[in-house]
Amino acid sequence: MDAAHSSAHGSFVDPVPSAARVHGRVAAVVADLSRRYPLAVQLARYAAVGGGATALNAALFLLFRPVLPAVPANLLALVLTTAVSTEASRRLAFDGAPAHRLREWVQDAGTVAFYATYTSAVLLALHQLAGATTPGEEAAVVAVASLAGGLLRFAVLRFWVFDVARPAAAGALPDQGGRHPCPEQSSSTPST
């Protein structure tokens, strides 16, 4: 055994092959789960993206809150995070599935409208019930309220916006970023 592979305490074990084996095993398990339970894996990934988007929304809300009332701060944070979270969901939760551009725009507008109404009502109700609240309490209430709408948004993205039946690698991508201009302009079957 040469000096590079020995020490006073015994043999030196190179951690890279072990880490590579562990990574390979984890990748194999994830691939197997994705094949066996694609909807559950998509939902788990969507939840991770949604958690990040909710955290970003809360951070932006808290950033805007010192200079804006609660409802306008919420609306500004919401508009800024909606498009980002839609694209992150497409890339991470739905494996880069092609998106119908018109449907994506309608979904983004619908998401903003829904959450703007819903979370604004929650904030107004909080102020009516609790009186004076801190921005942290407001952000927490908005985050909790957002969980309910997240499941509805997952269903809209999964079954209407993203073409998850056709993988992004199928070659039916009329423009960059995996988006179809609109449903009528995309072919219904992938080219072989």
Summary of the structure (lengths in Angstrom):
residues: 192
radius of gyration: 22.5
end to end distance: 54.5
largest distance: 75.3
contacts: 523
relative contact order: 0.12
helix: 72%
strand: 5%
